[in-house]
């Protein structure tokens, strides 16, 4: 087993943070349509 590189650790943390944000968005959404809209807005903002 090798020690992960800094890049690998940063990628892992970024993915974890993204998952947590999506989970937070789902928790705050009133319904599926609101969650879907929030995901679309997040996606469009990242373009």
MDAnalysis code that builds the backbone (N, CA, C; Angstrom):
import MDAnalysis as mda
import numpy as np

u = mda.Universe.empty(141, n_residues=47, atom_resindex=np.repeat(np.arange(47), 3), trajectory=True)
u.add_TopologyAttr("name", ["N", "CA", "C"] * 47)
u.add_TopologyAttr("resid", np.arange(1, 48))
u.add_TopologyAttr("resname", ["UNK", "UNK", "UNK", "UNK", "UNK", "UNK", "UNK", "UNK", "UNK", "UNK", "UNK", "UNK", "UNK", "UNK", "UNK", "UNK", "UNK", "UNK", "UNK", "UNK", "UNK", "UNK", "UNK", "UNK", "UNK", "UNK", "UNK", "UNK", "UNK", "UNK", "UNK", "UNK", "UNK", "UNK", "UNK", "UNK", "UNK", "UNK", "UNK", "UNK", "UNK", "UNK", "UNK", "UNK", "UNK", "UNK", "UNK"])
u.atoms.positions = np.array([
    [0.843, -1.184, 0.000],
    [0.000, 0.000, 0.000],
    [0.886, 1.243, 0.000],
    [0.566, 2.191, -0.875],
    [1.371, 3.401, -0.966],
    [0.636, 4.570, -0.318],
    [1.397, 5.555, 0.056],
    [0.825, 6.770, 0.630],
    [0.246, 7.615, -0.502],
    [-0.986, 8.131, -0.336],
    [-1.570, 8.950, -1.398],
    [-0.797, 10.260, -1.590],
    [-0.789, 10.736, -2.803],
    [-0.129, 12.002, -3.097],
    [-1.031, 13.158, -2.651],
    [-0.468, 14.342, -2.623],
    [-1.256, 15.524, -2.265],
    [-2.412, 15.707, -3.239],
    [-2.163, 15.484, -4.505],
    [-3.203, 15.624, -5.516],
    [-4.340, 14.643, -5.268],
    [-3.984, 13.403, -4.971],
    [-5.011, 12.397, -4.695],
    [-5.840, 12.771, -3.470],
    [-5.186, 13.296, -2.443],
    [-5.906, 13.713, -1.244],
    [-6.828, 14.894, -1.525],
    [-6.356, 15.845, -2.328],
    [-7.185, 17.000, -2.680],
    [-8.406, 16.580, -3.488],
    [-8.226, 15.664, -4.421],
    [-9.342, 15.167, -5.221],
    [-10.351, 14.466, -4.326],
    [-9.864, 13.653, -3.411],
    [-10.750, 12.941, -2.485],
    [-11.553, 13.924, -1.639],
    [-10.901, 14.957, -1.120],
    [-11.584, 15.950, -0.292],
    [-12.598, 16.760, -1.105],
    [-12.250, 17.096, -2.339],
    [-13.174, 17.843, -3.196],
    [-14.427, 17.022, -3.481],
    [-14.250, 15.737, -3.768],
    [-15.395, 14.863, -4.020],
    [-16.259, 14.736, -2.776],
    [-15.628, 14.622, -1.638],
    [-16.357, 14.511, -0.380],
    [-17.156, 15.785, -0.112],
    [-16.551, 16.929, -0.333],
    [-17.227, 18.212, -0.118],
    [-18.406, 18.359, -1.073],
    [-18.220, 17.925, -2.314],
    [-19.298, 18.003, -3.297],
    [-20.474, 17.118, -2.882],
    [-20.171, 15.910, -2.432],
    [-21.234, 15.005, -1.967],
    [-21.988, 15.601, -0.787],
    [-21.262, 16.191, 0.150],
    [-21.897, 16.797, 1.312],
    [-22.788, 17.968, 0.914],
    [-22.332, 18.772, -0.038],
    [-23.154, 19.899, -0.490],
    [-24.432, 19.400, -1.170],
    [-24.322, 18.375, -1.980],
    [-25.506, 17.829, -2.648],
    [-26.476, 17.240, -1.623],
    [-25.938, 16.573, -0.607],
    [-26.792, 16.040, 0.453],
    [-27.497, 17.169, 1.205],
    [-26.787, 18.267, 1.454],
    [-27.386, 19.426, 2.118],
    [-28.491, 20.020, 1.264],
    [-28.246, 20.127, -0.036],
    [-29.260, 20.644, -0.947],
    [-30.502, 19.769, -0.925],
    [-30.314, 18.463, -0.923],
    [-31.451, 17.535, -0.888],
    [-32.219, 17.688, 0.418],
    [-31.505, 17.861, 1.507],
    [-32.151, 18.001, 2.807],
    [-32.970, 19.289, 2.890],
    [-32.500, 20.354, 2.263],
    [-33.173, 21.646, 2.331],
    [-34.307, 21.780, 1.323],
    [-34.320, 20.945, 0.302],
    [-35.354, 21.052, -0.740],
    [-36.718, 20.638, -0.185],
    [-37.738, 21.364, -0.607],
    [-39.101, 21.055, -0.167],
    [-39.618, 19.782, -0.817],
    [-39.215, 19.556, -2.070],
    [-39.649, 18.369, -2.798],
    [-38.628, 18.054, -3.887],
    [-38.906, 17.007, -4.640],
    [-37.951, 16.579, -5.664],
    [-37.747, 17.651, -6.730],
    [-38.811, 18.328, -7.117],
    [-38.689, 19.362, -8.153],
    [-37.759, 20.484, -7.693],
    [-37.875, 20.874, -6.426],
    [-37.003, 21.924, -5.887],
    [-35.548, 21.450, -5.868],
    [-35.343, 20.188, -5.503],
    [-33.987, 19.631, -5.487],
    [-33.417, 19.587, -6.899],
    [-34.225, 19.150, -7.841],
    [-33.791, 19.083, -9.241],
    [-33.412, 20.478, -9.748],
    [-34.230, 21.481, -9.416],
    [-33.949, 22.848, -9.847],
    [-32.635, 23.346, -9.236],
    [-32.422, 23.051, -7.951],
    [-31.187, 23.471, -7.280],
    [-29.967, 22.817, -7.928],
    [-30.092, 21.524, -8.290],
    [-28.983, 20.848, -8.963],
    [-28.697, 21.463, -10.326],
    [-29.763, 21.781, -11.074],
    [-29.582, 22.403, -12.393],
    [-28.906, 23.764, -12.258],
    [-29.330, 24.556, -11.262],
    [-28.725, 25.877, -11.049],
    [-27.257, 25.742, -10.673],
    [-26.951, 24.762, -9.829],
    [-25.563, 24.527, -9.423],
    [-24.719, 24.114, -10.638],
    [-25.278, 23.254, -11.451],
    [-24.570, 22.805, -12.652],
    [-24.325, 23.972, -13.608],
    [-25.350, 24.782, -13.837],
    [-25.212, 25.908, -14.766],
    [-24.243, 26.958, -14.242],
    [-24.166, 27.123, -12.938],
    [-23.248, 28.096, -12.345],
    [-21.794, 27.661, -12.510],
    [-21.568, 26.366, -12.655],
    [-20.196, 25.866, -12.771],
    [-19.669, 25.889, -14.203],
    [-20.495, 26.288, -15.127],
    [-20.054, 26.320, -16.543],
    [-19.205, 27.519, -16.826],
])
